[in-house]
């Protein structure tokens, strides 16, 4: 089996963690959804810590996922869904 480049592992894990981060931001914006927001944000942190192969992967994945969670939320929820659903 070919070795993966560490950057690919970090991006893959960051994408998964970013999904939970985006959901956490979405639930944080809604009233009465605080437990869901905390659960999603906890998963956004736990995914890289539990699934990272090396310490480097575990360190870089949250740093990569966090900055992309808010823009992903803005693009997905604000631009796409509000345009489609009105």
C-alpha positions, 0 to 999 in steps of 0.5 A: 500500500502506498504511503499517503502524504501527511497533508492529505491525511490532515485535509481529510480529517479537517474536512470531517471535523469541519462538517461538525464545526459548521453544524456547531456554528449553525446550531449556535446561531439558533435559539434553544439549540445550545446542547446541539451546538456544544455536541457538534463543536466537541466532535469537531475537536474530538475527531482529529484527536481520536482519528489522527495517525500522528501527533502532527496530524492531531495538531494540524487538523483542528488548526485547519478545520476551525478556520474553514468552519465559519466560511463553510457555514456562511456559504452553505447555510446563508448563500445556498440554502437561503437562495434555494429555500427562499 
